[in-house]
Amino acid sequence: MKPKSLHILLVTNDNAAAESLREKLDGVSSLHVQWTLAGKLAEALHRLGEDHFDAVLLDLNLPDSRGPETCSKVHAHAPDAPIVVLTGQEDESLALEAVRTGAQDYLVLRRVDGRVIARVLQYAVERKRLEQLKDQFISAVSHELRTPLTVMREGVALLSEGTMGSVNERQQKILGIARENLVRLGRIVDGLFEFSALGSGKVKLQKDRTDITALAESAVEAFREKAVSKGLHIRMKNSSQSKALDV
């Protein structure tokens, strides 16, 4: 069986650690590694801009950068590159913080052998590939949904404006509900697209207040006609304002 080949960017200024890593992986017959070494963060970012790497093995403590911020900078510069943090410290909190800032995994070098390192690298590459496929799928679905949504919104607008003929008050109300729900569906589609970009750091979450009462009233209004047609009664009560809405 032909060994899997990976092009790895090793980012560390610890020559002893780099040599130990190479020696450990040399004994793994299932993996062939082509190494590129960078001793500083600036050099690593330059390399990432010029060449393709299957994964980055990253020491967090470099002459020009230290701690999880090192991982964050590499991830921001090359979001598609799988990052495995290489550390000599058994600091669980530091390693987890690195994962939160973009790393796929982390290795405590003196506690792992070549097979474990090879497995971690290959898993990191595969996980990143699956993440990218997921993002591409969500992006494609979002794009495909936008066109029919636009057509439906335009159709509802034409009917509501009376362009296609006169509309009575009851029909106008139903069209208004349809328009509101199409707008809401559009926001969901936009949210899907933004969700696919979260992993790359292109979107920042922003908290906002939502009027729950208005949202509930909208939901009740949307189901009013359906409820009436089936002889059902819906009652919404806002206990904080002693307000009831009967349908």
C-alpha positions as protocol buffer text, in pm:
chain_id: "A"
residue {
  index: 1
  type: MET
  ca { x: 0 y: 0 z: 0 }
}
residue {
  index: 2
  type: LYS
  ca { x: 139 y: 337 z: -106 }
}
residue {
  index: 3
  type: PRO
  ca { x: 203 y: 567 z: 197 }
}
residue {
  index: 4
  type: LYS
  ca { x: -9 y: 881 z: 222 }
}
residue {
  index: 5
  type: SER
  ca { x: 189 y: 1195 z: 141 }
}
residue {
  index: 6
  type: LEU
  ca { x: 144 y: 1522 z: 329 }
}
residue {
  index: 7
  type: HIS
  ca { x: 315 y: 1857 z: 283 }
}
residue {
  index: 8
  type: ILE
  ca { x: 353 y: 1999 z: 636 }
}
residue {
  index: 9
  type: LEU
  ca { x: 456 y: 2347 z: 742 }
}
residue {
  index: 10
  type: LEU
  ca { x: 639 y: 2307 z: 1073 }
}
residue {
  index: 11
  type: VAL
  ca { x: 647 y: 2635 z: 1264 }
}
residue {
  index: 12
  type: THR
  ca { x: 893 y: 2632 z: 1555 }
}
residue {
  index: 13
  type: ASN
  ca { x: 1228 y: 2780 z: 1651 }
}
residue {
  index: 14
  type: ASP
  ca { x: 1303 y: 2479 z: 1874 }
}
residue {
  index: 15
  type: ASN
  ca { x: 1544 y: 2280 z: 1659 }
}
residue {
  index: 16
  type: ALA
  ca { x: 1554 y: 1989 z: 1905 }
}
residue {
  index: 17
  type: ALA
  ca { x: 1175 y: 1955 z: 1894 }
}
residue {
  index: 18
  type: ALA
  ca { x: 1175 y: 1976 z: 1515 }
}
residue {
  index: 19
  type: GLU
  ca { x: 1438 y: 1701 z: 1490 }
}
residue {
  index: 20
  type: SER
  ca { x: 1253 y: 1480 z: 1741 }
}
residue {
  index: 21
  type: LEU
  ca { x: 932 y: 1519 z: 1543 }
}
residue {
  index: 22
  type: ARG
  ca { x: 1099 y: 1426 z: 1216 }
}
residue {
  index: 23
  type: GLU
  ca { x: 1263 y: 1121 z: 1370 }
}
residue {
  index: 24
  type: LYS
  ca { x: 933 y: 999 z: 1512 }
}
residue {
  index: 25
  type: LEU
  ca { x: 751 y: 1033 z: 1182 }
}
residue {
  index: 26
  type: ASP
  ca { x: 1035 y: 879 z: 980 }
}
residue {
  index: 27
  type: GLY
  ca { x: 949 y: 548 z: 1146 }
}
residue {
  index: 28
  type: VAL
  ca { x: 586 y: 556 z: 1024 }
}
residue {
  index: 29
  type: SER
  ca { x: 567 y: 362 z: 697 }
}
residue {
  index: 30
  type: SER
  ca { x: 204 y: 464 z: 626 }
}
residue {
  index: 31
  type: LEU
  ca { x: 288 y: 833 z: 597 }
}
residue {
  index: 32
  type: HIS
  ca { x: 539 y: 1025 z: 388 }
}
residue {
  index: 33
  type: VAL
  ca { x: 595 y: 1384 z: 500 }
}
residue {
  index: 34
  type: GLN
  ca { x: 746 y: 1667 z: 301 }
}
residue {
  index: 35
  type: TRP
  ca { x: 864 y: 1927 z: 550 }
}
residue {
  index: 36
  type: THR
  ca { x: 893 y: 2305 z: 526 }
}
residue {
  index: 37
  type: LEU
  ca { x: 1035 y: 2474 z: 836 }
}
residue {
  index: 38
  type: ALA
  ca { x: 957 y: 2827 z: 957 }
}
residue {
  index: 39
  type: GLY
  ca { x: 1121 y: 2964 z: 1273 }
}
residue {
  index: 40
  type: LYS
  ca { x: 902 y: 3273 z: 1315 }
}
residue {
  index: 41
  type: LEU
  ca { x: 536 y: 3362 z: 1272 }
}
residue {
  index: 42
  type: ALA
  ca { x: 615 y: 3621 z: 1004 }
}
residue {
  index: 43
  type: GLU
  ca { x: 803 y: 3359 z: 802 }
}
residue {
  index: 44
  type: ALA
  ca { x: 518 y: 3110 z: 845 }
}
residue {
  index: 45
  type: LEU
  ca { x: 259 y: 3361 z: 718 }
}
residue {
  index: 46
  type: HIS
  ca { x: 483 y: 3436 z: 420 }
}
residue {
  index: 47
  type: ARG
  ca { x: 514 y: 3065 z: 340 }
}
residue {
  index: 48
  type: LEU
  ca { x: 140 y: 3014 z: 367 }
}
residue {
  index: 49
  type: GLY
  ca { x: 85 y: 3293 z: 118 }
}
residue {
  index: 50
  type: GLU
  ca { x: 321 y: 3138 z: -135 }
}
residue {
  index: 51
  type: ASP
  ca { x: 256 y: 2763 z: -116 }
}
residue {
  index: 52
  type: HIS
  ca { x: -10 y: 2503 z: -37 }
}
residue {
  index: 53
  type: PHE
  ca { x: 25 y: 2295 z: 277 }
}
residue {
  index: 54
  type: ASP
  ca { x: -187 y: 1999 z: 382 }
}
residue {
  index: 55
  type: ALA
  ca { x: -146 y: 2099 z: 748 }
}
residue {
  index: 56
  type: VAL
  ca { x: 41 y: 2332 z: 982 }
}
residue {
  index: 57
  type: LEU
  ca { x: 223 y: 2201 z: 1290 }
}
residue {
  index: 58
  type: LEU
  ca { x: 243 y: 2509 z: 1507 }
}
residue {
  index: 59
  type: ASP
  ca { x: 448 y: 2592 z: 1816 }
}
residue {
  index: 60
  type: LEU
  ca { x: 256 y: 2862 z: 2005 }
}
residue {
  index: 61
  type: ASN
  ca { x: 567 y: 3023 z: 2150 }
}
residue {
  index: 62
  type: LEU
  ca { x: 773 y: 3189 z: 1878 }
}
residue {
  index: 63
  type: PRO
  ca { x: 1019 y: 3479 z: 1881 }
}
residue {
  index: 64
  type: ASP
  ca { x: 759 y: 3715 z: 1733 }
}
residue {
  index: 65
  type: SER
  ca { x: 437 y: 3573 z: 1882 }
}
residue {
  index: 66
  type: ARG
  ca { x: 332 y: 3383 z: 2194 }
}
residue {
  index: 67
  type: GLY
  ca { x: 27 y: 3193 z: 2320 }
}
residue {
  index: 68
  type: PRO
  ca { x: -311 y: 3125 z: 2154 }
}
residue {
  index: 69
  type: GLU
  ca { x: -280 y: 3452 z: 1962 }
}
residue {
  index: 70
  type: THR
  ca { x: -22 y: 3275 z: 1744 }
}
residue {
  index: 71
  type: CYS
  ca { x: -284 y: 3021 z: 1638 }
}
residue {
  index: 72
  type: SER
  ca { x: -543 y: 3292 z: 1585 }
}
residue {
  index: 73
  type: LYS
  ca { x: -311 y: 3484 z: 1350 }
}
residue {
  index: 74
  type: VAL
  ca { x: -227 y: 3176 z: 1143 }
}
residue {
  index: 75
  type: HIS
  ca { x: -595 y: 3081 z: 1119 }
}
residue {
  index: 76
  type: ALA
  ca { x: -694 y: 3434 z: 1013 }
}
residue {
  index: 77
  type: HIS
  ca { x: -421 y: 3437 z: 747 }
}
residue {
  index: 78
  type: ALA
  ca { x: -492 y: 3086 z: 611 }
}
residue {
  index: 79
  type: PRO
  ca { x: -842 y: 2974 z: 727 }
}
residue {
  index: 80
  type: ASP
  ca { x: -842 y: 2668 z: 500 }
}
residue {
  index: 81
  type: ALA
  ca { x: -521 y: 2522 z: 644 }
}
residue {
  index: 82
  type: PRO
  ca { x: -567 y: 2257 z: 919 }
}
residue {
  index: 83
  type: ILE
  ca { x: -365 y: 2357 z: 1227 }
}
residue {
  index: 84
  type: VAL
  ca { x: -225 y: 2115 z: 1485 }
}
residue {
  index: 85
  type: VAL
  ca { x: -68 y: 2286 z: 1784 }
}
residue {
  index: 86
  type: LEU
  ca { x: 268 y: 2146 z: 1889 }
}
residue {
  index: 87
  type: THR
  ca { x: 354 y: 2203 z: 2253 }
}
residue {
  index: 88
  type: GLY
  ca { x: 593 y: 2085 z: 2519 }
}
residue {
  index: 89
  type: GLN
  ca { x: 363 y: 2210 z: 2795 }
}
residue {
  index: 90
  type: GLU
  ca { x: 88 y: 1995 z: 2942 }
}
residue {
  index: 91
  type: ASP
  ca { x: -140 y: 2294 z: 2977 }
}
residue {
  index: 92
  type: GLU
  ca { x: -492 y: 2178 z: 2898 }
}
residue {
  index: 93
  type: SER
  ca { x: -646 y: 2525 z: 2915 }
}
residue {
  index: 94
  type: LEU
  ca { x: -384 y: 2667 z: 2676 }
}
residue {
  index: 95
  type: ALA
  ca { x: -441 y: 2383 z: 2430 }
}
residue {
  index: 96
  type: LEU
  ca { x: -820 y: 2420 z: 2442 }
}
residue {
  index: 97
  type: GLU
  ca { x: -791 y: 2795 z: 2389 }
}
residue {
  index: 98
  type: ALA
  ca { x: -582 y: 2722 z: 2078 }
}
residue {
  index: 99
  type: VAL
  ca { x: -857 y: 2490 z: 1951 }
}
residue {
  index: 100
  type: ARG
  ca { x: -1113 y: 2767 z: 2008 }
}
residue {
  index: 101
  type: THR
  ca { x: -900 y: 3006 z: 1802 }
}
residue {
  index: 102
  type: GLY
  ca { x: -874 y: 2777 z: 1500 }
}
residue {
  index: 103
  type: ALA
  ca { x: -664 y: 2468 z: 1575 }
}
residue {
  index: 104
  type: GLN
  ca { x: -793 y: 2123 z: 1481 }
}
residue {
  index: 105
  type: ASP
  ca { x: -598 y: 1944 z: 1753 }
}
residue {
  index: 106
  type: TYR
  ca { x: -289 y: 1968 z: 1973 }
}
residue {
  index: 107
  type: LEU
  ca { x: 7 y: 1745 z: 2056 }
}
residue {
  index: 108
  type: VAL
  ca { x: 227 y: 1727 z: 2365 }
}
residue {
  index: 109
  type: LEU
  ca { x: 540 y: 1614 z: 2181 }
}
residue {
  index: 110
  type: ARG
  ca { x: 713 y: 1418 z: 2456 }
}
residue {
  index: 111
  type: ARG
  ca { x: 398 y: 1212 z: 2523 }
}
residue {
  index: 112
  type: VAL
  ca { x: 329 y: 1088 z: 2170 }
}
residue {
  index: 113
  type: ASP
  ca { x: 499 y: 854 z: 1925 }
}
residue {
  index: 114
  type: GLY
  ca { x: 515 y: 869 z: 1547 }
}
residue {
  index: 115
  type: ARG
  ca { x: 195 y: 675 z: 1489 }
}
residue {
  index: 116
  type: VAL
  ca { x: -8 y: 906 z: 1712 }
}
residue {
  index: 117
  type: ILE
  ca { x: 137 y: 1213 z: 1539 }
}
residue {
  index: 118
  type: ALA
  ca { x: 61 y: 1065 z: 1196 }
}
residue {
  index: 119
  type: ARG
  ca { x: -295 y: 983 z: 1300 }
}
residue {
  index: 120
  type: VAL
  ca { x: -358 y: 1329 z: 1447 }
}
residue {
  index: 121
  type: LEU
  ca { x: -229 y: 1495 z: 1130 }
}
residue {
  index: 122
  type: GLN
  ca { x: -439 y: 1280 z: 900 }
}
residue {
  index: 123
  type: TYR
  ca { x: -752 y: 1327 z: 1114 }
}
residue {
  index: 124
  type: ALA
  ca { x: -697 y: 1703 z: 1119 }
}
residue {
  index: 125
  type: VAL
  ca { x: -670 y: 1712 z: 739 }
}
residue {
  index: 126
  type: GLU
  ca { x: -984 y: 1499 z: 699 }
}
residue {
  index: 127
  type: ARG
  ca { x: -1187 y: 1703 z: 950 }
}
residue {
  index: 128
  type: LYS
  ca { x: -1093 y: 2024 z: 773 }
}
residue {
  index: 129
  type: ARG
  ca { x: -1194 y: 1873 z: 438 }
}
residue {
  index: 130
  type: LEU
  ca { x: -1534 y: 1773 z: 579 }
}
residue {
  index: 131
  type: GLU
  ca { x: -1583 y: 2121 z: 728 }
}
residue {
  index: 132
  type: GLN
  ca { x: -1514 y: 2276 z: 390 }
}
residue {
  index: 133
  type: LEU
  ca { x: -1759 y: 2038 z: 218 }
}
residue {
  index: 134
  type: LYS
  ca { x: -2025 y: 2131 z: 476 }
}
residue {
  index: 135
  type: ASP
  ca { x: -1963 y: 2503 z: 421 }
}
residue {
  index: 136
  type: GLN
  ca { x: -1980 y: 2459 z: 42 }
}
residue {
  index: 137
  type: PHE
  ca { x: -2308 y: 2267 z: 75 }
}
residue {
  index: 138
  type: ILE
  ca { x: -2467 y: 2531 z: 299 }
}
residue {
  index: 139
  type: SER
  ca { x: -2349 y: 2808 z: 69 }
}
residue {
  index: 140
  type: ALA
  ca { x: -2488 y: 2628 z: -238 }
}
residue {
  index: 141
  type: VAL
  ca { x: -2824 y: 2559 z: -69 }
}
residue {
  index: 142
  type: SER
  ca { x: -2850 y: 2921 z: 46 }
}
residue {
  index: 143
  type: HIS
  ca { x: -2780 y: 3045 z: -306 }
}
residue {
  index: 144
  type: GLU
  ca { x: -3033 y: 2807 z: -465 }
}
residue {
  index: 145
  type: LEU
  ca { x: -3305 y: 2913 z: -220 }
}
residue {
  index: 146
  type: ARG
  ca { x: -3261 y: 3285 z: -281 }
}
residue {
  index: 147
  type: THR
  ca { x: -3393 y: 3279 z: -640 }
}
residue {
  index: 148
  type: PRO
  ca { x: -3731 y: 3110 z: -571 }
}
residue {
  index: 149
  type: LEU
  ca { x: -3775 y: 3326 z: -261 }
}
residue {
  index: 150
  type: THR
  ca { x: -3727 y: 3640 z: -470 }
}
residue {
  index: 151
  type: VAL
  ca { x: -3982 y: 3516 z: -727 }
}
residue {
  index: 152
  type: MET
  ca { x: -4237 y: 3440 z: -453 }
}
residue {
  index: 153
  type: ARG
  ca { x: -4187 y: 3778 z: -287 }
}
residue {
  index: 154
  type: GLU
  ca { x: -4239 y: 3956 z: -619 }
}
residue {
  index: 155
  type: GLY
  ca { x: -4550 y: 3749 z: -691 }
}
residue {
  index: 156
  type: VAL
  ca { x: -4704 y: 3827 z: -353 }
}
residue {
  index: 157
  type: ALA
  ca { x: -4621 y: 4197 z: -400 }
}
residue {
  index: 158
  type: LEU
  ca { x: -4794 y: 4204 z: -740 }
}
residue {
  index: 159
  type: LEU
  ca { x: -5107 y: 4042 z: -596 }
}
residue {
  index: 160
  type: SER
  ca { x: -5108 y: 4269 z: -292 }
}
residue {
  index: 161
  type: GLU
  ca { x: -5075 y: 4583 z: -506 }
}
residue {
  index: 162
  type: GLY
  ca { x: -5372 y: 4475 z: -718 }
}
residue {
  index: 163
  type: THR
  ca { x: -5166 y: 4450 z: -1035 }
}
residue {
  index: 164
  type: MET
  ca { x: -5319 y: 4109 z: -1113 }
}
residue {
  index: 165
  type: GLY
  ca { x: -5672 y: 4213 z: -1024 }
}
residue {
  index: 166
  type: SER
  ca { x: -5867 y: 4345 z: -727 }
}
residue {
  index: 167
  type: VAL
  ca { x: -5805 y: 4194 z: -383 }
}
residue {
  index: 168
  type: ASN
  ca { x: -6054 y: 4206 z: -98 }
}
residue {
  index: 169
  type: GLU
  ca { x: -5965 y: 4287 z: 261 }
}
residue {
  index: 170
  type: ARG
  ca { x: -5945 y: 3925 z: 375 }
}
residue {
  index: 171
  type: GLN
  ca { x: -5721 y: 3829 z: 82 }
}
residue {
  index: 172
  type: GLN
  ca { x: -5501 y: 4132 z: 148 }
}
residue {
  index: 173
  type: LYS
  ca { x: -5453 y: 4016 z: 506 }
}
residue {
  index: 174
  type: ILE
  ca { x: -5349 y: 3668 z: 394 }
}
residue {
  index: 175
  type: LEU
  ca { x: -5105 y: 3816 z: 142 }
}
residue {
  index: 176
  type: GLY
  ca { x: -4960 y: 4031 z: 420 }
}
residue {
  index: 177
  type: ILE
  ca { x: -4901 y: 3721 z: 632 }
}
residue {
  index: 178
  type: ALA
  ca { x: -4740 y: 3544 z: 335 }
}
residue {
  index: 179
  type: ARG
  ca { x: -4513 y: 3844 z: 276 }
}
residue {
  index: 180
  type: GLU
  ca { x: -4402 y: 3853 z: 640 }
}
residue {
  index: 181
  type: ASN
  ca { x: -4322 y: 3481 z: 637 }
}
residue {
  index: 182
  type: LEU
  ca { x: -4127 y: 3510 z: 312 }
}
residue {
  index: 183
  type: VAL
  ca { x: -3920 y: 3786 z: 469 }
}
residue {
  index: 184
  type: ARG
  ca { x: -3860 y: 3566 z: 773 }
}
residue {
  index: 185
  type: LEU
  ca { x: -3761 y: 3273 z: 550 }
}
residue {
  index: 186
  type: GLY
  ca { x: -3520 y: 3505 z: 370 }
}
residue {
  index: 187
  type: ARG
  ca { x: -3357 y: 3590 z: 702 }
}
residue {
  index: 188
  type: ILE
  ca { x: -3320 y: 3218 z: 777 }
}
residue {
  index: 189
  type: VAL
  ca { x: -3149 y: 3164 z: 442 }
}
residue {
  index: 190
  type: ASP
  ca { x: -2916 y: 3456 z: 511 }
}
residue {
  index: 191
  type: GLY
  ca { x: -2846 y: 3305 z: 852 }
}
residue {
  index: 192
  type: LEU
  ca { x: -2748 y: 2975 z: 690 }
}
residue {
  index: 193
  type: PHE
  ca { x: -2504 y: 3155 z: 465 }
}
residue {
  index: 194
  type: GLU
  ca { x: -2356 y: 3347 z: 758 }
}
residue {
  index: 195
  type: PHE
  ca { x: -2329 y: 3026 z: 961 }
}
residue {
  index: 196
  type: SER
  ca { x: -2111 y: 2873 z: 689 }
}
residue {
  index: 197
  type: ALA
  ca { x: -1875 y: 3169 z: 723 }
}
residue {
  index: 198
  type: LEU
  ca { x: -1845 y: 3155 z: 1102 }
}
residue {
  index: 199
  type: GLY
  ca { x: -1563 y: 2901 z: 1097 }
}
residue {
  index: 200
  type: SER
  ca { x: -1349 y: 3123 z: 879 }
}
residue {
  index: 201
  type: GLY
  ca { x: -1390 y: 3419 z: 1113 }
}
residue {
  index: 202
  type: LYS
  ca { x: -1565 y: 3628 z: 847 }
}
residue {
  index: 203
  type: VAL
  ca { x: -1876 y: 3683 z: 1057 }
}
residue {
  index: 204
  type: LYS
  ca { x: -1905 y: 3823 z: 1408 }
}
residue {
  index: 205
  type: LEU
  ca { x: -2202 y: 3732 z: 1624 }
}
residue {
  index: 206
  type: GLN
  ca { x: -2409 y: 4030 z: 1729 }
}
residue {
  index: 207
  type: LYS
  ca { x: -2666 y: 4004 z: 2006 }
}
residue {
  index: 208
  type: ASP
  ca { x: -2995 y: 4187 z: 1959 }
}
residue {
  index: 209
  type: ARG
  ca { x: -3325 y: 4215 z: 2145 }
}
residue {
  index: 210
  type: THR
  ca { x: -3634 y: 4038 z: 2011 }
}
residue {
  index: 211
  type: ASP
  ca { x: -3993 y: 4129 z: 2088 }
}
residue {
  index: 212
  type: ILE
  ca { x: -4125 y: 3784 z: 2187 }
}
residue {
  index: 213
  type: THR
  ca { x: -4483 y: 3913 z: 2218 }
}
residue {
  index: 214
  type: ALA
  ca { x: -4481 y: 4048 z: 1863 }
}
residue {
  index: 215
  type: LEU
  ca { x: -4325 y: 3723 z: 1740 }
}
residue {
  index: 216
  type: ALA
  ca { x: -4596 y: 3515 z: 1911 }
}
residue {
  index: 217
  type: GLU
  ca { x: -4872 y: 3741 z: 1777 }
}
residue {
  index: 218
  type: SER
  ca { x: -4730 y: 3704 z: 1427 }
}
residue {
  index: 219
  type: ALA
  ca { x: -4734 y: 3325 z: 1461 }
}
residue {
  index: 220
  type: VAL
  ca { x: -5095 y: 3327 z: 1582 }
}
residue {
  index: 221
  type: GLU
  ca { x: -5196 y: 3556 z: 1296 }
}
residue {
  index: 222
  type: ALA
  ca { x: -5024 y: 3330 z: 1045 }
}
residue {
  index: 223
  type: PHE
  ca { x: -5235 y: 3033 z: 1156 }
}
residue {
  index: 224
  type: ARG
  ca { x: -5562 y: 3223 z: 1199 }
}
residue {
  index: 225
  type: GLU
  ca { x: -5725 y: 3115 z: 871 }
}
residue {
  index: 226
  type: LYS
  ca { x: -5612 y: 2754 z: 913 }
}
residue {
  index: 227
  type: ALA
  ca { x: -5752 y: 2742 z: 1266 }
}
residue {
  index: 228
  type: VAL
  ca { x: -6087 y: 2893 z: 1165 }
}
residue {
  index: 229
  type: SER
  ca { x: -6124 y: 2650 z: 873 }
}
residue {
  index: 230
  type: LYS
  ca { x: -6083 y: 2359 z: 1115 }
}
residue {
  index: 231
  type: GLY
  ca { x: -6305 y: 2502 z: 1387 }
}
residue {
  index: 232
  type: LEU
  ca { x: -6011 y: 2554 z: 1624 }
}
residue {
  index: 233
  type: HIS
  ca { x: -5965 y: 2828 z: 1882 }
}
residue {
  index: 234
  type: ILE
  ca { x: -5622 y: 2974 z: 1964 }
}
residue {
  index: 235
  type: ARG
  ca { x: -5567 y: 3192 z: 2266 }
}
residue {
  index: 236
  type: MET
  ca { x: -5241 y: 3370 z: 2344 }
}
residue {
  index: 237
  type: LYS
  ca { x: -5202 y: 3536 z: 2681 }
}
residue {
  index: 238
  type: ASN
  ca { x: -4927 y: 3777 z: 2774 }
}
residue {
  index: 239
  type: SER
  ca { x: -4917 y: 3743 z: 3153 }
}
residue {
  index: 240
  type: SER
  ca { x: -4684 y: 4040 z: 3203 }
}
residue {
  index: 241
  type: GLN
  ca { x: -4925 y: 4282 z: 3034 }
}
residue {
  index: 242
  type: SER
  ca { x: -5254 y: 4093 z: 3099 }
}
residue {
  index: 243
  type: LYS
  ca { x: -5319 y: 4094 z: 2730 }
}
residue {
  index: 244
  type: ALA
  ca { x: -5505 y: 3815 z: 2551 }
}
residue {
  index: 245
  type: LEU
  ca { x: -5536 y: 3750 z: 2179 }
}
residue {
  index: 246
  type: ASP
  ca { x: -5825 y: 3530 z: 2070 }
}
residue {
  index: 247
  type: VAL
  ca { x: -5850 y: 3355 z: 1739 }
}
